[in-house]
Structure formats: C-alpha cells, structure tokens
Amino acid sequence: MNSPTDAPVLSVSHFQKRYGDTIAVRDLSLTVEPGDIYGFIGHNGAGKTTLIRSIVGVQPIDGGSIHVAGIDVTADPVAAKRLCAYVPDNPDVYDFMTGLQYLTFIADIFEVPVRDRQARIEEYAPRLELTDALASPIASYSHGMRQKLVVIGALIHEPRLLVLDEPFVGLDPLAAHELKAMLHELAARGGAVFFSSHVLEVVEKLCNKVAIIRHGQIVAAGTTDEVRGDDTLEEVFLELVEDGGAGTGAMGKPAPSSPSEHR
Ligand SMILES: Nc1ncnc2c1ncn2[C@@H]1O[C@H](COP(=O)(O)OP(=O)(O)OP(=O)(O)O)[C@@H](O)[C@H]1O
C-alpha cells in the first residue's frame, strides 16, 4: 500500500446530502486514520448508507468534501476509487459469471498481478468456505455466498480503505468470525475499515472508533472507549438516539468530541 500523502485514509468534512427537499445528512465530519476499524451506527434512515455511497463515489455529494488518502473523491474520482473497496448491503453481482470470473474481473479492473490475485483467492476463499463454489455461476449462489464473494473481491486488490454497509447481515457465524479477523488483518497492515452496523455488540468489540448518527447528524464520535464511557455501547446508543443527544454524550456527559470534527 503506497501512500501518496500522510493524509488520513478517510476525511469527511462538512458533508451534506439531500434528496429533493429532504436533507438526509448535514454538516457531517469525521476522520479515519490508518489502522482504524471505524463503526458507524444509527437508526433506520439515519443517513449511514447515504454517507457510505458518497464515500465510495456511487452518488454525488451536495456540500462539504470527502477525501480518501488526500484525494478528493469529487475532483479525482478514479484515483480515489482505486484506493477503496466497497461491500454494499445488497451484494448485487453479475449472475451470468462464475465466482472465479467475477474475482478475475475485479482483479483485472484493479490491475492486480496474477500471482497476487491467486494468492489472495487461495487465502480468502477457503476461510469463507467458498472455494468449491467458485466454479459455479453466481446465479446459483445464496445471499450469504454472494456476500462472501463480494468480500473476497474487495480484499483482492488490498484496498487502503474498505467500506462495508451492514457486512454481518446474512453471514453464518464462521464467516462472520473470519470477516472480523480479515478486517483486523487489513487494519494491522495499515489499511482502514469503515462500516455501518446495527449489531452493537460487534461494533463494540471490533471497532477502536465509533460514530453515532441521528437524523443525518453525528451525535457522538470518538474512540469506542470514549463514546461508551462506563456504559455499554447499546446503552449509550439508546440514550442518544431516544433523547436527541446532539451536543451531549452518553448519560449527560459532555460529547466525546466536537460535532464539527470527529476523529
Ligand atoms: N434515493 C433516495 N431518494 C430519496 N430519499 C432517500 C434516498 N435514499 C435515502 N433516502 C432518505 O435519506 C434518509 C437516509 O437514508 P439512508 O439509507 O442513508 O439511511 P440508513 O441509515 O442507511 O438506514 P438503514 O439503517 O435503514 O439502512 C432516509 O430518510 C431515506 O428515506
């Protein structure tokens, strides 16, 4: 992973997104550093997918800026996309390909050398119990198998930033366990992970940093220890989401970091 700059892996600054007259996300800022596993939690419709889709460049942004490793995703979208991998909540992959054809297609797009792509497939496919299925058409895959395939496709090009939307939904316990290990390994190699989840126990255990979003605005963010204080993440989440919470942290304590810049 060659770093063009010393910039954070992900920097979101005063991001805003509207759909028609509705502002889905407003004035959202956060920073993800190398080695971070950053959890993004919020109620249904809070704005998680909206931010994620703008980070990975599948929808434009209406205000503020997003940089991946110092590259502006709006000004230089292809360069930013080269550094990112995206695992969407709905793994919509080409049905007519086999799993191996799909992985080869992704590796070709990202110009992954043949030796590297083979080594990564040989490592990740057995861990996710997908090796035998790789020769079969994706049309025959279950939802979970598609999800595993997209995860391998994301890791095949060793992304600087791995962005996942609800990655643990639909995965069996072994695959969920392996995915957590893979996220740790990517972070340990200097990459970073940013993912949304409703599974607060997983976020609490897995993530060194967390942000809570409510109605399009961050109400708490910081290290997981800072955000939860002496409580569980679930307790903090419920209190902040039920009470509105903007400007205060859990249990009436000051917010872990300022609403304008969350690290
Ligand atoms: N394409 C769209 N057109 C209009 N409104 C949208 C669109 N996508 C999202 N929204 C609205 O934007 C807000 C944020 O939606 P978003 O999908 O980002 O939430 P979320 O936090 O990912 O929710 P969930 O946990 O249910 O996946 C919601 O009010 C939603 O109705």
The ligand as an SDF file (V2000), in Angstrom:
LIG
                    3D

 31 33  0  0  0  0  0  0  0  0999 V2000
  -32.6110    7.6110   -3.2220 N   0  0  0  0  0  0  0  0  0  0  0  0
  -33.2810    8.2460   -2.2560 C   0  0  0  0  0  0  0  0  0  0  0  0
  -34.2850    9.1080   -2.5260 N   0  0  0  0  0  0  0  0  0  0  0  0
  -34.9460    9.7720   -1.5670 C   0  0  0  0  0  0  0  0  0  0  0  0
  -34.6750    9.6530   -0.2540 N   0  0  0  0  0  0  0  0  0  0  0  0
  -33.6950    8.8080    0.0890 C   0  0  0  0  0  0  0  0  0  0  0  0
  -32.9490    8.0630   -0.8890 C   0  0  0  0  0  0  0  0  0  0  0  0
  -32.0190    7.3090   -0.2360 N   0  0  0  0  0  0  0  0  0  0  0  0
  -32.2010    7.5750    1.0740 C   0  0  0  0  0  0  0  0  0  0  0  0
  -33.1880    8.4630    1.2770 N   0  0  0  0  0  0  0  0  0  0  0  0
  -33.6150    9.0170    2.5590 C   0  0  0  0  0  0  0  0  0  0  0  0
  -32.4620    9.5240    3.2120 O   0  0  0  0  0  0  0  0  0  0  0  0
  -32.5050    9.2270    4.6020 C   0  0  0  0  0  0  0  0  0  0  0  0
  -31.2650    8.4270    4.9800 C   0  0  0  0  0  0  0  0  0  0  0  0
  -31.3360    7.1530    4.3480 O   0  0  0  0  0  0  0  0  0  0  0  0
  -30.1520    6.0930    4.4480 P   0  0  0  0  0  0  0  0  0  0  0  0
  -30.4610    4.9840    3.5020 O   0  0  0  0  0  0  0  0  0  0  0  0
  -28.8680    6.7900    4.2860 O   0  0  0  0  0  0  0  0  0  0  0  0
  -30.3120    5.5870    5.9650 O   0  0  0  0  0  0  0  0  0  0  0  0
  -29.5830    4.4050    6.7510 P   0  0  0  0  0  0  0  0  0  0  0  0
  -29.0390    4.9970    7.9940 O   0  0  0  0  0  0  0  0  0  0  0  0
  -28.6150    3.7140    5.8530 O   0  0  0  0  0  0  0  0  0  0  0  0
  -30.8040    3.4420    7.0990 O   0  0  0  0  0  0  0  0  0  0  0  0
  -30.9140    1.8540    7.3040 P   0  0  0  0  0  0  0  0  0  0  0  0
  -30.3010    1.5520    8.6500 O   0  0  0  0  0  0  0  0  0  0  0  0
  -32.3800    1.6020    7.2960 O   0  0  0  0  0  0  0  0  0  0  0  0
  -30.1890    1.1990    6.1600 O   0  0  0  0  0  0  0  0  0  0  0  0
  -33.8150    8.4990    4.8440 C   0  0  0  0  0  0  0  0  0  0  0  0
  -34.7620    9.4460    5.2720 O   0  0  0  0  0  0  0  0  0  0  0  0
  -34.1830    7.9580    3.4960 C   0  0  0  0  0  0  0  0  0  0  0  0
  -35.5810    7.8690    3.3500 O   0  0  0  0  0  0  0  0  0  0  0  0
  1  2  1  0
  2  3  1  0
  2  7  2  0
  3  4  2  0
  4  5  1  0
  5  6  2  0
  6  7  1  0
  6 10  1  0
  7  8  1  0
  8  9  2  0
  9 10  1  0
 10 11  1  0
 11 12  1  0
 11 30  1  0
 12 13  1  0
 13 14  1  0
 13 28  1  0
 14 15  1  0
 15 16  1  0
 16 17  2  0
 16 18  1  0
 16 19  1  0
 19 20  1  0
 20 21  2  0
 20 22  1  0
 20 23  1  0
 23 24  1  0
 24 25  2  0
 24 26  1  0
 24 27  1  0
 28 29  1  0
 28 30  1  0
 30 31  1  0
M  END
$$$$
